[in-house]
Amino acid sequence: MGAWQLPEGIDELTNNQALIFESLRRQLLDLYADKGFGLVIPPMVEHVNSLLLTSDAIDEKTFKLLDPISGKMLGVHADITPQIARIDAKRDSDSVEKYCYINSILKTKADDFYTSRSPIQAGAELYGSNEMNADVEVIELMLESLRLLSIDPIVLSLGNVAIFDALITQEDISIQAIIQLRAIFSRRSTPDLSAFLNKNALKNADLFARLIKLEGGSDILSKALTIFSHLDQAKVAIEDLIAIDKQLNAKGIEAIFDISELQVHEYHTGIVFSAYNENYSKALAQGGRYNGIGKSFGKSRAATGFSFDLKFLSQSHF
């Protein structure tokens, strides 16, 4: 292997690629500044416990190393959101705070969202508001970001992880089984779900089987409301989707619904959203609500935001 060869999954931008990326980065930062989102540049390395929070997905994708100075375990950031939670907690503000970033991150392996192990994560996050209009604001900004990147048309998909969580709370199964079940729903694999349900006796087996198939237009919401009417947590989650659908429609934004959608990181607590385009095989941008994410830093706050791989999407111009 030549000394010039990069490790598998690690890439770079050169010449026109780099120039186009930089032009788009500046345009995005100008857009976020105009919308009141302040720029933050988190460090590449932090104490590992600050980066992982409660996410197994982040844990397994985080490069870890021993600090020769302190002797403590450090991690290279694989996701910016935990760092924003720390920054927001350190600020100790009770008002609404808005943050944006465009940072290189590093992963031990690629996943369903980031194809590369060395993406450049761009995103915006809003802390301190549990109101639906905060979610609408970041969804609008996500869509505007993609349009700035000349991606059109965009299909917006909405879900709510609280429905899945409502079913899980009624089950007496191991953490490992929950992780396995989450992975099945993330892949939307009905054969794998059937095999899982055959091996594990779940109280809500029928509801899990119905949940994984619930996707479509806004009419699917009334169907979901009927199916889960006896579960208060799930019912509230579906009513939230109905409410946000109305707010988005009022702004001329139409969405489809994937009621069972779960995202890569487990810290999401409510409404989640993804953006798609027919020319790409996976979500281009995604986000959602992650209330209480700063709890481990001593400041539990409502939060919502989105992110995408700017390095990957900037290459659509070639």
Secondary structure, 3 states (H helix, E strand, C coil): CCCCCCCCCCCCCCHHHHHHHHHHHHHHHHHHHHCCCEECCCCCEEEHHHHHCCCHHHHHHCCEEECCCCCCEEEECCCCHHHHHHHHHHHCCCCCEEEEEEEECCCCCCCCCCCCCCCEEEEEEEECCCCHHHHHHHHHHHHHHHHHCCCCCCEEEEEEHHHHHHHHCCCCCCHHHHHHHHHHHHHCCHHHHHHHHHHCCCCCHHHHHHHCCCEECCHHHHHHHHHCCCCHHHHHHHHHHHHHHHHHHHCCCCEEEECCCCCCCCCCCCEEEEEECCCCCCCCEEEEECCCCCHHHCCCCCEEEEEEEHHHHHHHHC
